[in-house]
């Protein structure tokens, strides 16, 4: 990913670290209130996930990752899906579409 878009790669790494930290907290043998307190203090580079105002589009390009993606906010319940779709669009299916267009002689 770093070879394709270094800034996007750094952002995705931060989001993945946030997701991993969230899973670690959820796995702790704590009471509901203690877990909630720890989860509410999680940040991505000093900002909450909600503060980032992410939606299901490729950051910086506005390409929807799924139908209606511009209207779907990224939150804790769908962060993993978002990460997977960004990676797929950037390194997988998105590249495949571009290669197909080149092969077909389209721009």
C-alpha positions in Angstrom: 0.0 0.0 0.0 2.9 2.4 0.8 4.0 2.2 -2.8 0.6 3.2 -4.1 -0.3 6.0 -1.6 2.0 6.5 1.4 -0.4 9.0 3.2 -3.4 6.7 2.8 -1.2 3.8 4.0 -0.4 5.7 7.2 -4.0 6.6 7.8 -5.1 3.0 7.4 -2.4 1.8 9.7 -3.7 4.2 12.4 -7.2 3.0 11.9 -6.1 -0.7 12.1 -4.2 0.1 15.3 -7.4 1.6 16.7 -9.4 -1.4 15.7 -6.9 -3.8 17.2 -6.9 -1.7 20.5 -10.7 -1.9 20.6 -10.6 -5.7 20.2 -8.0 -5.9 23.0 -10.2 -3.9 25.3 -13.3 -5.8 24.5 -11.4 -9.0 25.4 -10.4 -7.8 28.8 -12.1 -9.4 31.8 -13.6 -6.0 33.0 -17.0 -4.9 34.0 -19.2 -3.2 31.4 -18.6 0.3 32.9 -14.8 -0.1 33.0 -14.8 -1.4 29.4 -17.0 1.5 28.3 -14.6 4.0 29.9 -11.6 2.5 28.2 -13.4 2.3 24.8 -14.5 5.9 25.0 -10.9 7.1 25.5 -9.7 5.4 22.4 -8.5 7.8 19.7 -7.0 7.8 16.2 -4.1 10.2 16.3 -5.8 12.2 19.1 -9.2 12.2 17.5 -12.2 10.0 18.0 -13.3 7.8 15.1 -16.5 10.0 14.8 -14.4 13.1 14.7 -12.7 11.8 11.5 -16.1 12.0 9.7 -15.2 9.0 7.5 -17.7 7.5 5.1 -17.5 4.6 2.7 -15.6 6.5 0.0 -11.9 6.3 -0.9 -10.3 9.1 1.1 -9.3 11.9 -1.1 -10.9 10.5 -4.2 -14.6 10.4 -3.4 -15.0 7.0 -5.0 -17.8 5.0 -3.3 -16.6 1.8 -1.8 -20.2 0.4 -2.0 -23.5 1.5 -3.1 -24.5 4.6 -1.2 -21.1 4.8 0.5 -21.0 8.5 0.7 -24.1 8.4 2.9 -22.7 5.6 5.3 -20.6 6.8 8.2 -17.7 4.7 9.4 -18.1 3.7 13.0 -16.9 1.0 15.4 -19.4 -1.5 14.0 -18.2 -1.3 10.4 -14.6 -0.1 10.6 -13.2 -3.5 9.6 -15.4 -3.6 6.5 -14.3 -0.1 5.6 -10.6 -1.0 5.9 -11.1 -4.1 3.8 -13.0 -2.2 1.1 -10.4 0.6 0.9 -7.6 -2.0 0.5 -9.6 -3.9 -2.1 -10.4 -0.7 -4.1 -6.8 0.5 -3.9 -4.9 -2.8 -4.5 -7.5 -5.3 -5.7 -10.7 -4.7 -7.7 -10.0 -1.1 -8.4 -6.7 -1.9 -10.1 -8.4 -4.8 -11.9 -10.9 -2.4 -13.4 -8.2 0.0 -14.6 -6.2 -2.9 -16.2 -9.4 -4.1 -17.9 -10.0 -0.6 -19.3 -6.4 -0.4 -20.6 -6.8 -3.8 -22.2 -10.0 -2.8 -23.8 -8.4 0.5 -25.1 -10.5 2.7 -22.9 -9.3 5.5 -20.6 
